[in-house]
Amino acid sequence: MNSLPQRLAESPLASREEGERLLACLNAALAYSRFEEAAAAVCSELQAVFGCELVALGLLRGRSVRPLGWSGLADAQAALALGRKIGAAMDECVDQRCSLRYPAAAGDPPRITLMHAELASADLGAAILSVPLPARLEAVGCVVLLRGEKQPWSDAERSMAEEIASLLGPVLLLRQQADEPLRRRLLRQPGELLEKLQGPRSLRLWLGLLGVAGCLLAGGLIPVADTVRAEARLQGEIERSITAPADSFIQDVLVRPGSSVAEGELLLTLADQDLKSEQRRLESEHARHRSELAEAFARQDRARMVASQAKAEEVGSQLDLITDQLARTRLTAPFPGVVIRGDLQQQAGAPVKRGDVLLVISPLSAWRLILQVDERDIARLAAGQRGEVSFVALPGERFALRVSRITPVARVVDGRNGFEVEAALEGRSQAVRPGLEGVAQLHMGRRPLLAIWGSRLADWLSLRLWSIFG
């Protein structure tokens, strides 16, 4: 579509005065917030431009044109009385899709002007010009201009009126549609869609509608796998902590996380110099008390013999404790498995306190899979359900799982509330290690895709409505 300056330049009436008139009419159509006010302002502007007694503007509503704007009538009752005649004249113009001049000038093609003649008999103006308002390649309304019999409409005035109408038509239609209530706009949508379906470019629209209908039909009829997705992490069924038996220092570390160990294999040793010194001292003291006991026994000194025997037994007990502590400075694996925590190789010589966790070992033969299930799906799960899990470290492999226990305690992870579900990993692989993380899918059967999405939407909507209305 040409711009306004181009249209004015190409028009035979292109002049500065005519351009100002066009812009004044457009400004009147856009300067008001309500459509009725804008229509009345356009009529007033046209009345001033063409020196008319009466100007009426109407838009197509259904099959007939309804007058919506007036200028030149101050009496509302007179406007209502003339509404039928003016509306009939507008219909006559829109039906013929051309501007009509009454009385017809010499050289005008034959047109039907019966309603225009009836309007002229109302003594409002014997010279009538009606111009259709075009938009979207069709007439959407009409402008009727009336003035005295001694002022017939010239060809130049008709051309200028048609030029103004061609610019006002789309603007007025958009303004009128924007002011319509929501109910009417919703009712208009199916009609516009039907018009598009019957138009010359309807093939692509038909294909699009058929595609959407096909997708909806497939989503409502074809069942797909209904799954519950959950974050998964793998743990050993048993996790044994290796703790420091006493206050000491780390001497040698023989394993690190990921190392496979056999039962009884040495894992690390703690410093035993102080314990050995204490052991030697106690051994020397124990030997001295045993010697005193033998000397008292030889002299038959019963009091000294009892005292020496008691001291020897006390020191012997302390010596047994030190021997036991020395044995516990060599920490060994309680069962075959893999070290999953405790990287101490860089901490040789570091002090440890009694009870500190040094290493954590998990067996390689028994696994426990922990699933973090969203609270929206937890009610659908039950013990015994099956599914699959894939780990980030092993993306090409799928391992079967079976739900063994649902923990009735919620946890917040990454801002989302969920429940921990314990599952047994049924597959075996040499690459599987405790600590792996991935994604699990629990099989809930097969349902149509629309049923799956619809149930989620229905649950969400039910909760929202209850929270608002109770």
C-alpha positions in Angstrom: 0.0 0.0 0.0 1.3 3.5 -0.9 2.1 5.9 1.8 0.0 9.1 2.3 2.5 11.4 0.6 2.7 9.1 -2.4 -1.1 8.9 -2.6 -1.4 12.6 -2.5 1.2 13.1 -5.2 -0.5 10.5 -7.5 -4.0 12.0 -6.9 -5.2 14.5 -9.6 -6.3 16.7 -6.7 -3.0 16.7 -5.0 -2.6 20.1 -3.4 -1.5 21.4 0.0 -5.0 22.4 0.9 -6.4 19.0 0.1 -3.6 17.3 2.0 -4.4 19.3 5.0 -8.0 18.3 4.8 -7.1 14.6 4.6 -4.8 14.9 7.6 -7.5 16.8 9.5 -10.0 14.0 9.0 -7.5 11.4 10.1 -6.6 13.4 13.1 -10.3 13.6 14.0 -10.6 9.8 13.7 -7.6 9.3 16.1 -7.9 12.1 18.6 -10.8 10.7 20.7 -10.7 7.7 23.1 -14.3 6.4 22.2 -15.4 5.4 18.7 -18.7 7.4 18.9 -16.8 10.6 19.7 -14.3 9.9 16.9 -17.2 9.2 14.4 -18.9 12.5 15.3 -15.7 14.4 15.0 -15.1 13.0 11.5 -18.6 13.9 10.4 -18.0 17.5 11.7 -14.8 17.7 9.8 -16.4 16.5 6.6 -19.2 18.9 7.1 -16.7 21.8 7.3 -14.6 20.5 4.3 -17.5 20.1 1.9 -20.0 22.7 3.3 -22.7 20.2 4.0 -26.0 20.5 5.8 -25.8 17.0 7.2 -23.1 14.3 7.3 -23.8 10.7 8.6 -21.3 7.9 9.0 -22.1 4.2 9.4 -20.4 0.9 9.6 -21.6 -2.5 8.4 -23.2 -4.6 11.1 -24.2 -8.0 9.8 -25.9 -7.4 6.4 -26.9 -3.8 6.8 -25.2 -0.5 7.6 -25.9 1.1 11.0 -25.4 4.9 11.3 -23.0 5.6 14.1 -22.0 9.3 13.7 -23.9 12.5 12.9 -23.1 16.1 12.2 -25.7 18.8 11.5 -28.6 17.4 13.6 -28.8 18.8 17.2 -32.1 17.0 17.9 -31.7 13.4 18.9 -35.3 12.6 18.0 -34.8 13.9 14.5 -31.7 11.7 14.1 -33.7 8.7 15.2 -36.5 9.5 12.7 -34.0 9.8 9.9 -31.9 6.8 10.9 -34.0 4.4 8.8 -33.8 6.5 5.6 -30.1 7.2 6.0 -29.4 3.6 6.8 -31.3 2.5 3.7 -29.3 4.9 1.5 -26.0 3.6 3.0 -27.1 0.0 2.3 -27.9 1.0 -1.3 -24.4 2.5 -1.7 -22.6 -0.5 0.0 -24.5 -3.1 -2.0 -23.4 -1.4 -5.3 -19.9 -1.0 -4.0 -19.5 2.5 -5.5 -20.1 6.1 -4.7 -23.6 7.4 -5.6 -24.5 11.0 -6.6 -28.1 12.2 -6.4 -29.3 13.8 -8.5 -27.0 12.0 -11.1 -24.8 14.2 -13.2 -24.4 13.9 -16.9 -22.1 11.1 -17.8 -22.8 9.1 -14.6 -23.4 5.4 -15.2 -26.9 4.2 -14.4 -27.2 3.4 -10.7 -30.1 2.5 -8.3 -30.8 5.6 -6.2 -34.3 4.9 -4.9 -33.4 5.2 -1.3 -31.4 8.4 -2.0 -34.5 9.9 -3.7 -36.5 9.1 -0.6 -33.8 10.7 1.6 -33.8 13.8 -0.5 -37.5 14.2 0.1 -36.9 14.7 3.8 -36.0 18.4 3.1 -32.5 18.0 4.7 -30.7 18.5 1.4 -31.5 17.7 -2.2 -27.9 17.0 -3.3 -26.6 13.8 -1.8 -23.3 12.1 -2.1 -22.7 8.6 -0.5 -19.2 7.1 -0.5 -18.4 3.6 0.7 -15.7 3.1 3.3 -13.3 0.4 2.0 -11.2 -1.8 4.2 -9.8 -5.4 3.7 -10.7 -5.2 0.0 -14.4 -4.7 0.7 -16.9 -2.0 1.8 -17.2 -1.9 5.6 -19.3 1.2 5.9 -20.5 4.4 4.2 -20.5 8.2 4.5 -23.5 10.2 3.4 -23.2 13.9 2.7 -26.2 16.2 2.1 -26.4 19.8 1.0 -28.7 22.2 -0.8 -30.1 21.6 -4.3 -28.2 24.5 -5.7 -24.9 22.9 -4.7 -24.6 19.7 -6.8 -21.6 17.5 -6.3 -18.8 17.9 -8.8 -16.5 15.2 -10.0 -13.6 16.8 -8.2 -15.5 16.7 -4.9 -16.5 13.1 -5.4 -12.9 12.2 -6.1 -11.7 13.9 -3.0 -14.5 12.3 -0.9 -13.5 8.9 -2.2 -9.8 9.6 -1.3 -10.8 10.6 2.2 -13.0 7.5 2.6 -10.3 5.2 1.4 -8.0 6.5 4.2 -10.7 6.6 6.9 -12.2 3.2 6.3 -9.4 1.0 7.9 -8.9 3.5 10.7 -12.6 3.7 11.7 -13.0 -0.1 11.4 -10.0 -0.7 13.8 -11.3 1.9 16.2 -14.8 0.4 16.2 -13.5 -3.1 16.8 -11.2 -1.9 19.6 -14.2 -0.4 21.5 -16.4 -3.5 21.1 -17.2 -5.4 24.4 -15.4 -8.7 24.9 -18.5 -10.7 24.3 -19.0 -9.3 20.8 -15.3 -9.7 20.0 -15.4 -13.3 20.9 -18.5 -13.8 18.8 -16.9 -12.1 15.9 -13.8 -14.4 15.8 -15.6 -17.5 14.4 -17.1 -15.3 11.6 -13.8 -13.9 10.7 -12.3 -17.4 10.7 -15.1 -18.6 8.3 -14.4 -15.7 6.0 -10.7 -16.6 5.9 -11.6 -20.2 5.2 -13.7 -19.1 2.2 -11.1 -16.6 0.9 -8.6 -17.1 -1.9 -5.8 -17.8 0.5 -7.6 -20.4 2.5 -5.6 -23.4 1.4 -2.8 -22.8 3.9 -5.3 -22.1 6.7 -7.2 -25.3 5.9 -4.0 -27.3 6.0 -3.0 -25.7 9.3 -6.4 -26.4 10.9 -6.3 -30.0 9.6 -2.8 -30.4 11.1 -3.9 -29.1 14.5 -7.0 -31.3 14.4 -4.8 -34.3 13.5 -2.5 -33.6 16.4 -5.4 -33.2 18.8 -6.9 -36.4 17.5 -3.7 -38.3 17.8 -3.0 -36.9 21.3 -6.5 -37.9 22.5 -6.6 -41.4 21.0 -3.0 -42.8 20.7 -1.7 -44.1 24.0 1.9 -43.2 25.0 4.0 -44.3 27.9 3.1 -42.5 31.1 6.2 -42.1 33.2 7.2 -40.3 36.4 10.6 -38.7 36.2 12.9 -38.4 39.2 16.5 -37.5 40.0 18.5 -40.5 41.1 21.6 -41.2 43.0 23.3 -44.5 43.7 24.4 -45.6 47.2 25.8 -48.8 48.6 23.3 -50.9 50.6 25.8 -50.8 53.5 28.2 -47.9 54.2 30.8 -48.7 56.8 32.8 -45.9 58.4 36.4 -46.4 59.4 37.0 -44.2 62.5 40.1 -43.3 64.5 40.4 -45.6 67.5 42.3 -43.0 69.6 44.0 -39.6 69.4 46.9 -40.0 67.0 48.5 -38.9 63.7 48.1 -40.3 60.2 51.2 -42.2 59.2 50.5 -44.0 55.9 47.5 -44.0 53.6 47.3 -46.9 51.2 43.9 -46.3 49.4 41.9 -43.4 48.1 38.2 -43.0 47.0 37.4 -45.4 44.1 39.9 -48.0 45.3 38.6 -51.6 45.4 39.6 -53.4 48.6 39.5 -57.0 49.8 38.4 -58.2 53.2 41.2 -57.6 55.8 43.3 -55.5 53.4 45.3 -52.8 55.1 43.8 -49.3 54.4 45.9 -46.9 56.5 48.1 -46.8 59.6 48.3 -44.3 62.4 51.4 -43.2 64.2 52.4 -45.6 67.0 55.6 -44.2 68.4 54.0 -42.9 71.6 52.1 -46.2 72.1 55.3 -48.2 71.6 57.2 -46.1 74.1 54.3 -46.5 76.6 54.3 -50.2 75.9 58.1 -50.5 76.6 57.7 -48.6 79.8 54.8 -50.8 81.0 56.7 -53.9 80.0 59.6 -52.8 82.1 57.4 -51.9 85.0 55.5 -55.2 84.7 58.8 -57.1 84.8 59.9 -55.2 87.9 56.7 -56.0 89.8 57.0 -59.7 88.8 60.5 -59.7 90.1 59.4 -58.1 93.4 56.7 -60.7 93.6 59.2 -63.6 93.2 61.5 -62.0 95.8 58.6 -61.7 98.3 57.5 -65.2 97.6 61.1 -66.5 98.4 61.2 -64.6 101.7 57.6 -65.7 102.6 56.7 -62.0 103.0 53.0 -62.4 102.5 52.1 -58.6 102.7 54.7 -57.6 100.2 53.8 -60.6 98.0 50.1 -59.5 97.8 51.0 -55.8 97.1 53.5 -56.8 94.3 51.0 -59.2 92.7 48.3 -56.5 92.7 50.6 -54.0 91.1 51.8 -56.5 88.5 48.2 -57.3 87.5 47.4 -53.6 87.2 50.3 -52.9 84.9 49.5 -56.1 82.9 46.0 -54.8 82.3 47.4 -51.5 81.1 49.9 -53.4 78.9 47.0 -55.4 77.3 45.2 -52.1 76.6 48.3 -50.6 74.9 48.8 -53.8 72.9 45.2 -53.6 71.7 45.5 -49.9 70.8 48.7 -50.7 68.8 46.8 -53.4 66.9 44.1 -50.9 66.0 46.5 -48.4 64.5 46.5 -50.7 61.5 43.0 -50.1 60.0 41.8 -52.9 57.6 38.7 -53.4 55.4 35.8 -55.2 57.2 34.5 -56.6 53.9 35.3 -56.5 50.2 34.1 -53.2 48.6 35.1 -49.8 47.3 36.2 -46.7 49.1 33.6 -44.0 48.4 34.9 -41.2 50.8 38.1 -40.2 52.5 40.9 -38.8 50.4 43.7 -38.7 53.0 46.8 -39.2 50.9 47.6 -35.5 51.1 47.1 -35.4 54.9 50.0 -37.6 56.1 51.1 -36.5 59.5 47.8 -34.7 60.2 46.4 -35.2 63.7 43.1 -37.1 64.3 40.9 -37.4 67.3 39.2 -40.5 68.6 35.9 -41.1 66.7 36.9 -39.0 63.5 35.6 -40.6 60.3 38.6 -41.4 58.1 37.2 -43.6 55.3 33.8 -44.9 54.2 33.6 -48.2 52.4 30.6 -49.6 50.5 30.2 -53.2 49.2 30.3 -53.7 45.4 27.6 -56.4 45.5 24.6 -54.6 46.9 23.2 -51.2 45.7 20.5 -48.8 46.9 19.0 -46.3 44.5 17.5 -43.1 46.0 14.9 -41.3 43.9 13.8 -37.7 44.6 10.2 -37.7 43.4 8.2 -34.5 43.1 5.3 -34.2 45.6 2.8 -34.0 42.7 3.6 -37.5 41.7 4.2 -39.3 45.0 0.6 -40.3 45.4 0.8 -42.3 42.1 3.7 -44.5 43.3 3.6 -47.8 45.2 6.1 -50.4 46.2 6.9 -52.9 43.5 6.6 -50.5 40.5 9.3 -50.9 37.9 11.3 -48.4 35.8 14.6 -47.6 34.4 17.5 -45.4 35.3 20.4 -43.9 33.3 23.4 -42.4 34.9 25.3 -39.3 33.7 28.5 -41.3 33.7 26.9 -44.1 31.6 24.5 -42.3 29.3 24.3 -45.2 26.8 23.2 -47.8 29.4 19.8 -48.4 31.0 19.4 -50.3 34.3 16.1 -51.8 35.5 14.9 -50.8 38.9 12.1 -51.7 41.3 10.6 -49.5 44.0 11.1 -51.0 47.4 10.2 -48.3 49.9 8.6 -44.9 49.9 9.9 -42.6 52.7 7.0 -40.6 54.2 9.3 -37.6 54.8 9.6 -34.6 52.4 12.8 -32.8 51.6 13.4 -29.5 49.7 15.9 -29.9 46.9 16.7 -27.0 44.6 13.7 -25.1 45.8 11.2 -28.0 45.1 9.5 -30.2 47.6 9.9 -33.9 47.1 9.9 -37.3 48.7 12.8 -39.9 48.8 11.9 -43.2 47.2 14.2 -46.2 47.7 14.5 -48.6 44.8 16.6 -51.7 44.1 18.9 -51.7 41.1 18.4 -55.0 39.3 21.1 -54.7 36.6 24.8 -55.3 37.2 27.7 -53.6 35.6 31.4 -53.4 36.4 31.3 -49.7 35.7 28.6 -48.9 38.3 29.9 -47.3 41.4 28.3 -45.7 44.5 27.8 -42.0 44.1 26.7 -42.0 40.5 23.8 -39.7 39.7 21.3 -39.7 36.9 17.6 -39.7 35.9 15.1 -42.4 36.6 11.7 -43.0 34.9 9.0 -45.0 36.6 6.5 -46.7 34.4 2.9 -45.9 35.1 1.2 -47.6 32.2 0.0 -46.1 28.9 -2.4 -43.3 28.4 -3.3 -40.8 25.7 -1.1 -37.7 25.8 -4.0 -35.3 26.3 -5.2 -37.4 29.3 -1.7 -37.1 30.9 -1.5 -33.3 30.4 -5.2 -32.9 31.2 -4.9 -34.6 34.6 -2.0 -32.4 35.5 -3.9 -29.3 34.5 -7.0 -30.4 36.3 -5.1 -31.0 39.5 -3.4 -27.6 39.3 -6.7 -25.9 38.5 -8.5 -27.7 41.3 -5.9 -26.6 43.9 -6.0 -23.0 42.7 -9.7 -22.7 42.7 -9.9 -24.3 46.2 -7.2 -21.9 47.5 -9.2 -18.9 46.1 -12.8 -19.8 46.8 -12.3 -22.4 49.5 
